[in-house]
Amino acid sequence: MSEPTKCAHELCTCTCPPGEKYCCQLCEDSSDTMTLSCDCRHTECGGEM
């Protein structure tokens, strides 16, 4: 079993599902947009600048 990986969105602190680069579609869609926080709303995420 592989280790969980951090979401590729710069500010997101969530872990990704196995084999995925992002924790959710919202993070993938906003990955190329400059933001001050992560808006994925997962309870584990503390993603703020």
Secondary structure, DSSP 8 states (H G I E B T S, - for coil): -----B-SSTT---B--TT-SSSSHHHHHTTTS--SB-----TT---B-
